[in-house]
């Protein structure tokens, strides 16, 4: 097993720990673990690229670990009443839609390669920033209520834009329209 894959698997293990400390109200520990998980994401990618340790397993595990982390923390913050439920539903539904599209296209013998779009990268970055800010606020590290309010709407707009872009890409692929352009 490569070092980047080991780091990615460690990120999977961190998710239940983060959820557990959030349930116990230990928000400073949740913040620290979430930031460490984020650092590990950057570290495994850096090591894979810098030391030529890229693998097919890592190419699948890394985005799944990222989504597992983000979706779990979003759901937990919604359950705690910190993030609005509509935002949690929107964020989780977008990811579920993308997964369903990939699975459906494979089942129909028309597999689609869903590469990250620029709007999707911006969406993920804004989601991470929102979660870091919310966890920092809950941990008492800073009062960030004003920022959280507008970040919720920025994430919502980017989530809708990202879901729409992926839907258009998938529909073009499934109808053969992408080959005509």
C-alpha positions as CSV (number, residue, x, y, z in Angstrom):
1,X,0.0,0.0,0.0
2,X,1.3,3.4,-0.9
3,X,1.7,6.2,1.7
4,X,-0.9,8.4,0.0
5,X,-3.5,5.5,0.2
6,X,-2.6,4.9,3.8
7,X,-3.2,8.7,4.5
8,X,-6.5,8.5,2.7
9,X,-7.7,5.5,4.6
10,X,-6.7,7.3,7.8
11,X,-9.0,10.2,6.7
12,X,-11.8,7.6,6.4
13,X,-11.1,6.6,10.0
14,X,-11.1,10.2,11.2
15,X,-14.7,10.8,10.1
16,X,-16.4,8.7,12.8
17,X,-14.1,10.3,15.4
18,X,-15.1,13.8,14.2
19,X,-18.8,12.9,14.4
20,X,-18.3,11.3,17.8
21,X,-16.7,14.4,19.3
22,X,-19.3,16.6,17.7
23,X,-22.1,14.5,19.3
24,X,-20.2,14.9,22.6
25,X,-20.1,18.7,22.1
26,X,-16.3,18.7,21.9
27,X,-16.2,21.3,19.1
28,X,-12.6,22.3,19.5
29,X,-11.5,18.7,19.0
30,X,-13.9,18.5,16.0
31,X,-12.3,21.6,14.6
32,X,-8.8,20.2,15.1
33,X,-9.7,16.8,13.6
34,X,-11.5,18.4,10.6
35,X,-8.5,20.7,9.9
36,X,-6.1,17.6,10.2
37,X,-8.3,15.7,7.8
38,X,-8.1,18.6,5.3
39,X,-4.3,18.8,5.7
40,X,-4.1,15.0,5.1
41,X,-6.1,15.5,1.9
42,X,-3.5,17.9,0.6
43,X,-0.6,15.8,1.9
44,X,-1.7,12.6,0.2
45,X,-2.1,14.4,-3.1
46,X,1.3,16.1,-2.7
47,X,3.1,12.8,-1.9
48,X,1.3,11.0,-4.8
49,X,2.4,13.7,-7.3
50,X,5.8,14.5,-5.9
51,X,7.0,10.9,-5.4
52,X,5.1,9.3,-8.3
53,X,2.9,7.3,-5.9
54,X,-0.3,7.7,-7.8
55,X,-2.5,4.7,-8.0
56,X,-5.9,3.7,-9.4
57,X,-7.0,2.8,-5.8
58,X,-6.0,6.3,-4.6
59,X,-7.8,7.9,-7.6
60,X,-11.0,6.3,-6.3
61,X,-10.5,6.5,-2.5
62,X,-9.4,10.1,-2.3
63,X,-12.6,11.7,-3.6
64,X,-14.8,9.2,-1.7
65,X,-12.9,10.1,1.5
66,X,-13.4,13.8,0.8
67,X,-17.2,13.3,0.2
68,X,-17.5,11.1,3.3
69,X,-15.9,13.8,5.4
70,X,-17.9,16.7,4.0
71,X,-21.3,15.0,3.8
72,X,-20.9,13.6,7.4
73,X,-20.0,17.0,8.9
74,X,-22.8,18.7,6.9
75,X,-25.3,16.2,8.2
76,X,-24.1,16.5,11.7
77,X,-24.2,20.3,11.7
78,X,-27.7,20.1,10.3
79,X,-28.7,17.6,13.0
80,X,-27.3,20.0,15.6
81,X,-29.3,22.8,14.1
82,X,-26.2,24.8,13.2
83,X,-26.7,24.7,9.5
84,X,-30.1,25.1,7.9
85,X,-31.6,21.7,6.9
86,X,-32.3,23.0,3.3
87,X,-28.6,23.5,2.8
88,X,-27.7,20.1,4.1
89,X,-30.3,18.5,1.9
90,X,-29.0,20.5,-1.1
91,X,-25.4,19.6,-0.6
92,X,-26.1,15.9,0.1
93,X,-28.6,15.7,-2.8
94,X,-26.0,17.1,-5.3
95,X,-23.5,14.4,-4.3
96,X,-26.2,11.7,-4.5
97,X,-27.2,12.9,-7.9
98,X,-23.6,12.7,-9.2
99,X,-23.2,9.2,-7.8
100,X,-26.5,8.0,-9.2
101,X,-25.6,9.4,-12.6
102,X,-22.3,7.6,-12.7
103,X,-23.9,4.3,-11.6
104,X,-26.9,4.7,-14.0
105,X,-24.6,5.4,-17.0
106,X,-22.5,2.3,-16.1
107,X,-25.6,0.1,-15.8
108,X,-26.8,1.4,-19.2
109,X,-23.4,0.4,-20.7
110,X,-22.6,4.1,-21.3
111,X,-20.1,4.8,-18.6
112,X,-19.3,8.5,-18.0
113,X,-16.1,9.8,-16.5
114,X,-17.1,12.6,-14.2
115,X,-14.1,14.9,-14.0
116,X,-14.2,17.7,-11.5
117,X,-15.5,20.9,-13.1
118,X,-14.2,24.4,-12.1
119,X,-17.6,25.2,-10.5
120,X,-17.4,22.0,-8.6
121,X,-13.9,22.8,-7.3
122,X,-15.2,26.2,-6.2
123,X,-18.2,24.6,-4.6
124,X,-16.0,22.1,-2.6
125,X,-13.7,24.9,-1.5
126,X,-16.6,27.1,-0.3
127,X,-18.1,24.1,1.5
128,X,-14.8,23.4,3.3
129,X,-14.4,27.1,4.2
130,X,-18.0,27.2,5.5
131,X,-17.4,24.1,7.7
132,X,-14.1,25.4,9.0
133,X,-15.7,28.7,9.9
134,X,-18.7,27.0,11.5
135,X,-16.5,24.6,13.5
136,X,-14.2,27.5,14.6
137,X,-17.2,29.5,15.7
138,X,-18.6,26.5,17.7
139,X,-15.2,25.9,19.2
140,X,-15.2,29.5,20.5
141,X,-12.1,30.3,18.5
142,X,-13.8,33.3,16.8
143,X,-17.2,34.9,16.5
144,X,-18.0,34.4,12.9
145,X,-21.9,34.6,12.8
146,X,-21.9,37.4,10.2
147,X,-19.7,35.5,7.8
148,X,-21.6,32.2,8.3
149,X,-24.8,33.8,7.1
150,X,-23.6,34.9,3.7
151,X,-21.4,31.8,3.3
152,X,-24.5,29.6,3.6
153,X,-26.0,31.4,0.6
154,X,-22.7,31.3,-1.4
155,X,-22.5,27.6,-0.8
156,X,-26.1,27.1,-1.8
157,X,-25.6,29.0,-5.1
158,X,-22.4,27.2,-6.0
159,X,-24.0,23.8,-5.1
160,X,-26.9,24.5,-7.5
161,X,-24.5,25.7,-10.2
162,X,-22.3,22.6,-9.7
163,X,-25.3,20.2,-9.8
164,X,-26.6,21.9,-12.9
165,X,-23.3,21.8,-14.7
166,X,-22.8,18.1,-13.9
167,X,-26.4,17.3,-15.0
168,X,-25.9,19.1,-18.3
169,X,-22.5,17.2,-18.8
170,X,-24.2,13.9,-18.0
171,X,-27.2,14.5,-20.2
172,X,-24.9,15.5,-23.1
173,X,-22.9,12.3,-22.6
174,X,-26.0,10.1,-22.4
175,X,-27.7,11.5,-25.5
176,X,-24.4,11.5,-27.5
177,X,-24.5,15.3,-27.8
178,X,-20.9,15.7,-26.4
179,X,-19.6,13.8,-29.5
180,X,-21.2,16.3,-31.8
181,X,-19.5,19.4,-30.3
